[in-house]
Amino acid sequence: MATEIRVPTLGESVSEATVGTWFKKVGDAIKADEPILELETDKVTIEVPAPTAGTLSEIVAQAGETVGLGALLGQIAEGAGAAAAAPAAAEKKPEPAAAAAAPPAQSAAAAPQAQSSMPAAPSAAKLIAENNLSADQIDGSGKRGQVLKGDVLAAVAKGISAPAAEPAKVQARGPAPAEDAVREERVKMTRLRQTIARRLKDAQNTAAMLTTYNEVDMSAVMSLRNKYKDIFEKKHGVKLGFMGFFTKAVTHALKELPAVNAEIDGTDIIYKNYCHIGVAVGTDKGLVVPIVRDADQMSIAEIEKDIGRLGKAARDGTLSMADMQGGTFTISNGGVYGSLMSSPILNAPQSGILGMHKIQDRPVAIGGQVVIRPMMYLALSYDHRIVDGKEAVTFLVRVKESLEDPERLVLDL
């Protein structure tokens, strides 16, 4: 008797995935709960464990295929006896259930109306445009099927919505010279990379994005860190980095400037009375942003522990959907790669993102004297629809003040 391997629940708002790597071949022995394949979703990569022990007798969904929730991925036969039939089974692809069910569903739906040769009446055409509808969606009751004003009003009352917009066409590249083409490699974008590309472009198209800059003298934080890092690591079992200080400074500033922690929902503004801070982490598969929840209620040690845990999970590909959802503000540290200055893109629907950069010794004027200090440029990108310039600048100044005088973080000032 065979046991089916099916797509598990992938998380909130995730309805499909792409089959990544199969770790086993048809005929291989499998232990219960052993990872047997990898699924790539819009947000994370998930390993699918074997539901039972046995032999992989059939692979239904091949690498690169898109599958929905509950879709059949393969089958496991009891013991090793079913391996003989495996090669033939592997080549056979069952018809998708959805495809088999399509004809009845299609026949049950109302057949599309023959398009009228008469244009819609002027009053009806005006209503159609105002409601972003199409005359093809409405049955006309006038002569020769002409759409009248009453037909449009009746259609709107029934809840007919605007037709779905056609997906934007991706611009195809021009032909490459033959001598160049043989030296190129074409690789399909992973689902995660496609989602990153789409979300970043959507953020640019949707938000009124603006960036304000400042610089911070890191002397005080670096001195405090050097003084206590050994004791800190011995007591808490985690290294004292800069992210704990920055996260704590951000949560203090968000309490004072709540608009930076809010988001727009239609014509409403949702103010978040909590701080779930996203920490951008670069992995070999792309950028992910796990969430440090309720960071405003955590100590610097607790923040460092959580960031360490999330960073390791991100690099190992073991982040869960819960680790990725619900962020209210994001911190991106391009400084670890050597970036001196950048303008980060918003992580929609959030209204603010802080960019950290490389610490660099620079001459600065202090008390009328030019001295060398470890300086870092800070960048705050924000949605100008909800955050005013004064609020954005004040937010960045508050972060700067907390970092240049870290005692403020301890005293909650």
URCOR-V897208 format. One record per pair of residues at least 12 apart in sequence whose ideal C-beta (glycine too) atoms are under 7 Angstrom apart, sorted by the first residue. I is the first residue (numbers start at 0). GAP is how many residues later the second one is. Records with the same first field share a line. If there is no record, write none. Layout:
BEGIN
I->GAP ; GAP
END
This chain:
BEGIN
0->77
1->55 ; 73 ; 74 ; 75
2->48 ; 49 ; 51 ; 72 ; 73
3->68 ; 71
4->31 ; 43 ; 46 ; 68 ; 69 ; 70 ; 71
5->64 ; 65 ; 66 ; 67
6->32 ; 60 ; 61 ; 62 ; 63 ; 64 ; 66
7->40
8->60
9->31 ; 36 ; 59
10->310
11->309 ; 313
13->27 ; 28 ; 29 ; 307
14->53 ; 54
15->50 ; 51 ; 52
16->22 ; 23 ; 24 ; 50
17->22 ; 46 ; 48 ; 173
18->18 ; 20 ; 42 ; 43 ; 44 ; 45 ; 46 ; 48
19->17 ; 18 ; 19 ; 20 ; 25 ; 43
20->16 ; 17 ; 42
21->14 ; 15 ; 37 ; 41
22->12 ; 13 ; 14
23->12 ; 32
24->31
25->30 ; 31 ; 32 ; 33 ; 60 ; 61 ; 64
26->28 ; 29 ; 56 ; 59
27->28
28->26 ; 51
29->20 ; 23 ; 24 ; 25 ; 26 ; 46
30->19 ; 22
31->18 ; 20 ; 21
32->16 ; 17
33->15 ; 16
34->12 ; 13 ; 14
35->12 ; 14 ; 20
36->36
39->150 ; 151 ; 152
40->150
41->149 ; 150 ; 153
42->152 ; 278 ; 281
43->275 ; 277 ; 280
44->240 ; 272
47->25
49->26
51->24
53->22 ; 23 ; 24 ; 25
54->21 ; 22 ; 24 ; 25 ; 27 ; 28
55->18 ; 20
56->18 ; 19 ; 20 ; 25 ; 26 ; 28 ; 29 ; 32
57->16 ; 17 ; 28 ; 31 ; 32
58->15 ; 31
59->12 ; 13 ; 14 ; 33 ; 34
60->12
112->26
114->21
115->24 ; 28 ; 29 ; 30 ; 31
116->27
117->24 ; 25 ; 26 ; 27 ; 28
119->15 ; 26 ; 27
120->21 ; 25 ; 26 ; 27 ; 28
122->26
123->23 ; 24 ; 25 ; 27 ; 28
126->22 ; 25
127->24
130->25
131->30
132->27 ; 29
133->29
134->12
136->18 ; 23 ; 26
137->13 ; 14 ; 17
138->12
189->95 ; 96
191->93 ; 94
192->93
195->90 ; 91
198->149
199->145
201->146
202->142 ; 143 ; 145
203->141
205->142
206->139 ; 141 ; 176 ; 178
207->175 ; 176 ; 177
208->137 ; 172 ; 174
209->172 ; 174
210->132 ; 168 ; 169 ; 170
211->168 ; 180 ; 181 ; 184
212->164 ; 165 ; 166
213->164 ; 182 ; 183 ; 186
214->160 ; 161 ; 162 ; 163
215->160 ; 162 ; 184 ; 187 ; 188
216->156 ; 158 ; 187
217->141 ; 156 ; 157 ; 158 ; 185
218->154 ; 155
219->184 ; 185 ; 186
220->21 ; 24 ; 182 ; 185
221->152
223->182
224->15
227->12
235->65 ; 69
237->66 ; 67 ; 70
239->64
240->63
242->36 ; 61 ; 64 ; 90
243->56 ; 59 ; 60
244->55 ; 158 ; 161
245->85 ; 110
246->30 ; 45 ; 48 ; 56 ; 84
247->52 ; 55 ; 161
248->150 ; 153 ; 154 ; 160
249->27 ; 79 ; 81 ; 104 ; 149
250->24 ; 26 ; 44 ; 45
251->146 ; 150 ; 157
252->142 ; 145 ; 146
253->21 ; 75
254->41
255->142
256->134 ; 137 ; 138
257->13
258->92 ; 127 ; 128 ; 132
259->69 ; 91 ; 92 ; 122 ; 127 ; 131 ; 135
260->14 ; 67 ; 68
261->89 ; 124
262->86 ; 87 ; 88
263->85 ; 121 ; 122
268->117
271->56
273->20 ; 22
274->19 ; 20 ; 21 ; 53 ; 54
275->15 ; 17 ; 18 ; 50 ; 51 ; 52
276->14 ; 15 ; 18 ; 50 ; 52 ; 54
277->13 ; 49 ; 51 ; 52 ; 69
278->13 ; 28 ; 31 ; 52
279->50 ; 51 ; 52
280->30 ; 33
282->31 ; 32
287->26 ; 31 ; 36
288->35 ; 38 ; 41 ; 58
289->20 ; 24 ; 29 ; 33 ; 34
290->32 ; 33 ; 34 ; 35 ; 36
291->14 ; 15
309->13
326->20 ; 23
327->22
328->21 ; 23
329->17 ; 20 ; 23
330->23 ; 25
331->12 ; 21 ; 23 ; 24
332->23
333->21 ; 22 ; 23
334->21 ; 22 ; 23 ; 24 ; 41
337->20
338->18 ; 19
339->17 ; 18 ; 20 ; 37
340->16 ; 36
341->13 ; 15 ; 37
342->36 ; 38
343->35 ; 37
344->36
345->35 ; 37
350->31 ; 32 ; 35 ; 36
351->28 ; 30 ; 35
352->28
353->24 ; 26
354->23 ; 24
355->20 ; 22
356->19 ; 20
358->15 ; 17
359->15
360->13
361->13
377->18 ; 21 ; 22
379->12 ; 15 ; 16
END
